[in-house]
Amino acid sequence: MKKKFCGLVLSFAVVAQLLPVLAHAKGSAEEIARLGKDLTCIGAEKAGSKDGVIPEYSGKWLGAPPHVLFKGTGKHPIDPYPDEKPLFVITAANMDQYAQRLSDGQKALFRKFPQTFRMPVYPSHRDFRFPDSVCQTAKENAASAELVNDGEGVMGVTGGPIFPFPKTGTELLWNAIIPYRAFTEELVSDNAYVLADGAINWGRVKSRNFGAANEPGARHKTEGQSSYYLNETLLPERDKGEINTGMEFFNFAQNPRQSWRFDPGTRRVRQSPGYGYDMSFPGTGGSITVDEVRIFNGSPERYNWTIVGKKEIYIPYNAYRVHSPAIKYSELVKPGHANPDFMRYELHRVWVLEGKLKEGFRHLYGRRVMFIDEDTLFPIMADNYDARGGLWRTSMLNHFYAYEMQTWQAGVGFYYDLNAGTYLAFNLVNEQPSAYRLNENKITPQMFGPEAARRMGL
């Protein structure tokens, strides 16, 4: 029943056709030679858009810009463009004018909330760059990284990003699964599940993550763990003390995700077989699946992945303001959708990646369309369709460049249910005394797994 497919990019505007996977080609010498020249060091086009709205890549800042007073990790992110105003605002009344640069999910939000949903569009910036070590890793991966086990694993990888020249949809997806992001991450965040009538169910989680694939200076054999996670529920009270912890591997076929749950009621730790895919993510009221946290995570096995091409669209970008401690949740979290006044959209080039559910597999989503920023290889938005082909949910992550780790950090995510009129504001930090504690090098693999959950629970 399992069939393996890949995508072939035909042009900027033509949707690719599905073809059987015969091989997973590495980058050619000619392609690799372009890195750092007409392409950025991870493979994005340096040139701006033909109309000049998307600027040429500058990469002028590594870490905090000279004008930003950065006081260290754990603080709320500081906007490097604090005085900029929107160039224009897209509304339901003028959306047709900008339709070619909107996702189907964004168009659906305009139709669902014509009086209140809007998109303030700001100047586009491409000012931040990755460390030289990441550029070197990307070059090494371009020459050696390849898919194994029908795309369920990777080998020859020294960290992220993996495929600067993705030839198939699955290669592009692995860039999103293991981008260059935080090595260690700790935070306490709030989750607001907003019902159609405006009522809010609140949750709070203490999270700890260890990205072994991004450990500075590490060289990975790609047969072990790629990352570890631990989430402790603090709210609601009925779930307080629940702990979910686990680990991911570089090869899902050989080593599926391992996960354990500590139940505060029984005070026991039990393994959670098959944790992931379309299981409901704990504490979200069934509003998102486990595998759509950060747009997508986990094994790619249930879908045929196809590269549709590249597209210029308005996406959340340089999203500093939405995380500001000066903004209260009561101002940001509104009925129907987040308050547009605190959102920032910019025009950028993205990879468009489509996943169609394979015959013989099950998932809530029959089709998924993901938008992956070409400059960072982070997934930014997704449109998720039901089994009948109807657009059901749309999601968007608000990333910002984290000065302390010289890469991009996934911030608050907004996950909209277009049928129910509900949404989840996930990983809010505005009213927390501290925000993201990144790359402090205080986390080890021993702080995860069943024994760690047992120690914390007791």
C-alpha positions, 0 to 999 in steps of 0.5 A: 500500500505504501507508494513513494513519490517526489515533486519536480519543480516545473516553473514558478507558476506551474504546480509540479506533477508527482513522479516516482522517486528514483534517487535523491541527488546531492548538490552538484559542484556547480550548485555548491559553488553558487553558495555565498555568491548569487545565492545565500549560504543556505541556498536562497536567491540573493536578488530581490523581486522584479518590482523591487518590493522584496529587497536584495539580501543584505545579511548586514547583521549577525547578532544584535544590530548596533542600535539595539540594546540587547541585554541577554537571553530570557528577555522579550525580543527587541524590535530592530525596526521600532519606528516603521509604519505599515505601507498599506493595509489589506482588508476584505474590501481590497483583498482582490487587489492583492490576491496573487500574493495571499494564501488560500488561508488568508483569503478565507480569514478575510471572508470569515471575518470581513469586518475585523480581519486585516493585514498591515504590510510593512517594508520587507527586510533581509538584514540578518545572516547566519554564523559562518559555521552554519554556512560551512555546515550547509555547504557540507550537507549540500555535498553529502546529505541524502535521504534514506529509508524512502525519505523517513531518514537522513544521513551524511548530515552535520546539522541544519540546514540539510538540503540547500538545493532540495530536489524533492518535496521530502528533501524540502520537508526535512529542511523544515523538520531540522532547520538551524534553530535553538540548541537549548530552549526553555520557556514558560508560555501561555495558550489561549483557546478562543471559542467562537463566542469569544470565551477563552480557555487558558493553558500554561506550559513549561517547556524544555527542548534540546536540539542535538542536531544544532549543538555548536561544533558537533558532528553527527553520525545521524543514527542517534537522537536529533532532539529532545523535548519535555513539556510540563502542564501548569494550567489548567488546574485539572491537568496540572503536573502532567509531563510529556517528554520524548526524543526524536531521531534522524531516522524515523523508520529505524527509530520512531519517536519515543515519548512518555507521559507522567500522570499526576493522578496515578503518579506513574510514567507510561510510554506513549506508543505512536505519539504524534501525527494527528493525535491532539496536542495536550492542553489545546482542546483538540485545536491542533494536532501533535504534528502541526506544532511549529507547522510540521514535525515528526515523520513524513511517512504518511504523505506524498510530498511535492514541491509546487514551486516558489511564490511571493506572498505576504507572511508574518516576518520580523514579528517582534511587536506581537511578543512585547511585554507592553501588550496585554493578552486582553489586547492581543487575543480577540474574538475570531482572530488575533488583534491585527494591530500587533501583526507585521506582514512582509512580502517574501519568497517562499517555497510552497510544499504540498503533502497529499495523504497516501493511500492506506494511511490515515490522518485528519488532514487529507492535504497540507500546503506549507509555506517555507521561507527561502531565507531561513528554511523555516515553515511560516504558514500552512493550510490544512484540508479535510478528507473531502478537500475542504480548507479546514484550518490555517496557521501562521507562526510569528518568527523573530531573529534571536540575537543571542543565538544568531538565528530565527526563533519560532514565537507565538503561533495562531492556529485558526479553525475556519469551520468552527470560528475558533483559534489557538494562540500558542506559546504566548509570552507577553505576560510572562516575566521572562521569555525565551531562554536560548542556547544557555548550554545548561540542558543535557540529554539526561534531563529528558525521558521517563526517569526525568519525568518521574523525578519531576513528578515526584 
